[in-house]
Amino acid sequence: MANVRELDDAIGAHGRWKTNLKNAIATGSIDTSVETIRVNNQCAFGKWLYGATLTPKDKTSSHYRTVKDLHAEFHKTAARVAELAVTGKKVEAEKMMALGGEFASISSKLTRAMMEWKEATK
């Protein structure tokens, strides 16, 4: 069954990515490779999302499908921001991070979907 703690942890972890990416833009470097960031099943939340803890019923729910799709998109977008940051394309990376930018938009959608899933589990 979907776990409120796992969803809370994921909301916090994905929020921290905003800080990590802003630091990458400022410094031109990041501790995690772009390829690793792009993979959506290796972070703690991704391992839980794709793992055996969730029931088959959980994995057929609309909440699961929505979060899974948005989580994958989040990772692709975060990787793109990181790639821009480490290749010196600071302005483009900042645009993606800005309000209304691609990263800001997907991050907001993912957080909202996780919060809705969390509410549905109560």
LINSUL-V702712 format. One line per field, one symbol per residue. ss: DSSP state (H for helix, E for strand, L for the rest). phi: phi as a letter, one per 20 degrees, with the letter a starting at -180 (. if undefined). psi: psi as a letter, one per 40 degrees, with the letter a starting at -180 (. if undefined). Layout:
ss=???
phi=???
psi=???
//
This chain:
ss=LLLHHHHHHHHHHHHHHHHHHHHHHHHLLLLLLHHHHHLLLLLHHHHHHHLLLLLHHHHLLHHHHHHHHHHHHHHHHHHHHHHHHHLLLHHHHHHHHLLLLHHHHHHHHHHHHHHHHHHHHL
phi=.gdgffffffgffffffgfgffffffdmbbfdfgfffffeddfgfffffeeefffgfgfdfffffffgfffffgffffffffffffdnefffffffefgnfgfgfffffffffffffgffef
psi=ihhdddddddddddddddddddddddeeiidhidddddheeeiddddddeaediidddeeiddddddddddddddddddddddddeeegddddddddiheiddddddddddddddddddde.
//
